[in-house]
């Protein structure tokens, strides 16, 4: 019989902070952002910015949450359940919400009682990016080594709805989730840098150690191809060959020889400072979905809006071209689950204190049919069978010269046409390689 779990203490306003935010080359800063509370009457979150954040003109989400005055700002009931988009970015997606709901029920709470503010308190300090919410309701326990095969088994039990034994599974997996989005089961963890196939894994919350890097590891969902890990690994190599900025990826072997796809986190960096201290540097993450206040589960927008948003923040033509390159790759490689939460920018501070944005490395690149068989983000209103004229029109509408667009499209098409080579590197069965190749539509 599983012991009852203590009831979470929820309901207090949350203090929101950017903790360990990267500044310059090796420094970090902690910056109070403000206070977040829930209006039960209006069913929206109300945010009060902190004086320090106003003084620095913090660009937390410049288009939707300006820090230009101390006035209260409320979310809207139509988006993100009443939460502001930038804070909704900290919440997990389908898989993470399933874990929170399962654990909440075990702690004597009905899921209908949980407001978005409650869910942020449960994420606490473990979310993606640098935003931290306190008081923290769901802090992880003492760090222990991670067994991927055991965790994958726990995920399988939850997906099968196996009943009471899944309560402990839900607690363990929720604490290892780290606020990451997406429908597939996953955890965040530290992986030993020099360990090779025998590398040790530790919880992400373990004390920073230069010998360990921060990674996200995916498990298979019920509907996944059983080769999902090798497919995503091969896609990462193909995207890199197409000139896309990709994080380091690897395949990790579990105790039972099962393969797991792992991708190095770009919002975390362990550094040794001049005084010998080892610190974890974090970068604030902002998705296009959160910035544009467009819940990806309900609404879609166009790649022209995405590229315009990226350029407005970065003011950098090579970055705009990188965003266009990713759009072309998604079109040719049949990645139609390309919604606004799959496109992210990162914020840190320069040595002079100036805020700076950059486009994050790409992630979640894998063949997918998308909603109704169409891309989540359209190409000038076109959702499938994207042609060269569609891509050139996108480039023209966003200020990219046609000559550059043709070069980028050609480089992406060459990489996608070389798919069998990347599949072979991942030791993918020939039948799977051929099946995925039939989905591709390289254009030039």
Secondary structure, 3 states (H helix, E strand, C coil): CCCCCCCCCCCCCEEEEEEEEEECCCEEEEEEEEEEEEECCCCEEEEEECHHHHHCCCCCECCCECCCCCCCEECCCCCHHHCCHHHHCCCCCHHHHHHHHHHHHHCCCCHHHCCHHHHHHHHCCCCCCCEEEECCCCCCCCCCECCHHHHHHHHHHHHCCCCCCHHHHHHHHHHHHCCCCCCCCEEEEEEECCCHHHCCEEECCCCCCCCEEEEEEECCCCCCCCCHHHHHHHHHHHHHHCCCCECCEEEEECCCCCEEEEEECCCEEEEECCCCCEEEEECEEEEHHHHCCCCCCCCCCEHHHHHHHHHHHHCCHHHHHHHHHHHHHHHHCCECCCCHHHCEEEEEECCCCCEEEEECCECCCCCECCHHHCCCCEECCECCCCCHHHHHHHHHHCCCCHHHHHHHHHHHHHHHHCHHHHHHHCCCCHHHHHHHHCCCCCCC
